[in-house]
Amino acid sequence: MYVFQAIDLEEFKLWLLRVIEISNTDDVPMYIYDLTDFDGPLFKISEVIGFSLRNYFSLEEEYSIYGIAYIRNRNIVDGQLKWIKPFITLN
């Protein structure tokens, strides 16, 4: 999933801790807690949580995520995108 090219494991774990911090304990799924100990490649998260991640982003949101990954000098696997579109979306 291309979102994981825009963030790294440390940033993902900070997000998980924030979700736990601001949520009612009864509302946090167990896999969120499981992921706080995860140390593998981000694309393997579905193996930990037990279901496939799906993309529900709009095209504009998708381009923005690609743009973030590009600005952060991440290795983009889905390189089919023309880079002018993400930059336009971010501006």
C-alpha positions in Angstrom: 0.0 0.0 0.0 1.5 3.3 -1.1 0.6 5.1 2.1 3.5 3.2 3.7 5.9 4.8 1.3 5.0 8.2 2.8 5.5 7.4 6.5 8.1 5.3 8.4 7.6 2.9 11.2 8.5 5.4 13.9 5.9 7.9 12.6 3.3 5.1 12.4 3.9 4.1 16.0 3.6 7.7 17.1 0.2 7.8 15.4 -0.8 4.5 17.1 0.1 5.9 20.5 -1.9 9.0 19.8 -4.9 6.9 18.8 -4.7 5.0 22.1 -4.1 8.3 24.1 -7.2 10.1 22.7 -9.6 7.2 22.4 -11.8 5.5 24.9 -10.0 2.2 25.9 -13.1 0.1 25.0 -13.2 1.6 21.5 -9.6 0.7 20.6 -9.3 -2.5 18.6 -6.7 -5.0 20.0 -4.8 -4.9 16.8 -3.9 -1.3 17.5 -2.1 -2.4 20.7 -0.5 -5.3 18.8 0.9 -2.9 16.2 2.7 -0.9 18.9 5.1 -3.8 19.2 5.4 -4.3 15.4 8.9 -4.0 14.0 8.5 -5.4 10.5 8.1 -3.7 7.1 5.0 -1.6 7.0 3.6 -3.5 4.0 3.2 -6.6 6.3 0.8 -4.9 8.7 -2.1 -6.8 7.3 -0.5 -10.0 8.6 -0.5 -8.7 12.1 -4.1 -7.3 12.0 -5.6 -10.2 10.1 -7.2 -8.3 7.3 -6.2 -6.5 4.1 -5.9 -2.8 4.1 -8.1 -1.1 1.5 -7.6 2.3 -0.2 -10.6 4.6 0.3 -8.8 7.8 -0.7 -10.1 10.2 -3.3 -7.8 10.8 -6.2 -6.7 14.1 -4.7 -5.9 12.5 -1.4 -4.0 9.7 -3.2 -1.9 12.3 -5.1 -1.2 14.2 -1.9 0.2 11.0 -0.3 2.4 10.4 -3.3 3.6 14.0 -3.1 4.4 13.6 0.6 6.4 10.5 -0.1 8.2 12.2 -2.9 9.1 15.3 -0.9 10.5 13.0 1.9 12.7 11.3 -0.8 11.0 8.0 -0.2 11.5 5.2 -2.7 8.1 5.1 -4.6 7.2 1.7 -5.8 4.2 2.9 -7.8 6.3 5.1 -10.0 3.7 5.2 -12.8 2.4 8.6 -11.6 3.4 11.8 -13.3 4.9 13.9 -10.5 3.3 17.2 -11.5 -0.1 16.1 -10.2 1.0 15.5 -6.6 2.7 18.8 -6.4 -0.3 20.6 -7.8 -2.5 18.8 -5.2 -0.2 19.7 -2.3 -0.2 23.4 -3.2 
